[in-house]
Amino acid sequence: MSAIRLPSRQEAGRALGGIFTTLEGDKRGLGEIDSSLEGALRSFLAYLWCWPAQTFLWMDVLRDMPDTRPDGAWGMVSFILTGSLFDFLSWVLPALLLYPVSGPFGFRKQYLPVVAATNWFGLIAAYIGFLPATVVYFAPVPEGIAALLSLAAYGMTIWFYFRLVRAILDDEATLAALVTLVTLMSSLLVSSLAFGALGI
């Protein structure tokens, strides 16, 4: 296996286009996602494409909680790097947890496609979350409306992810729900650990 390289813009475009095509009901879109071992490993580096959005979201946390703002430039850099590390962990942990259950639940053959698609979908999810945060940042949106926007974005992300996984798993809704639940709980666990580590 050759060295794992950062996905190109062309590969990112194909993968994201494949996901959108799949979400529209055409499973041929899955063929646009490189689900080989190398492709699945490389898909983890897609995190770098969403790092700007993730960084903005961490800065938004500091804006909402000024008492937790770190002192000095190094403190700020440390805060962002720590948050980024936990963000990347939220990509890795679901893959680690899904592998041992993929055998007993009968989706070992679809494991790599699930991992690759999950990671590329993570790029979409990051920018779905980025949109309401951007609106709130630049517009005087009431707190209740801001919460509803974030909740709607979160719910939409979960629904789209479930549909994507269900397509990969041959429309097995129960298995898709299991994978979605594992991924969601992993994300919540990592977020909790991140907030604890950052003193939020």
Buried (B, 14 or more C-beta within 10 A) or exposed (E): EEEEEEBEEEBBEBBBEBBBBBBEEEEEBBEBBBBEEBBBBBBBBBBEBBBEBBBBBBBBBBEEEEEEEBEEEEEBEEBBEBBBEBBBBBBBBBBEBBBEBBEEBEBEEBBBBBBBBBBBBBBBBBBBBBEBBBBBEEEEBEEEEBEEBBEEBBEEBBEBBBBBBBBBBEEBEEBBEBBBEBBBEBBEBBBEBBBEEBEB
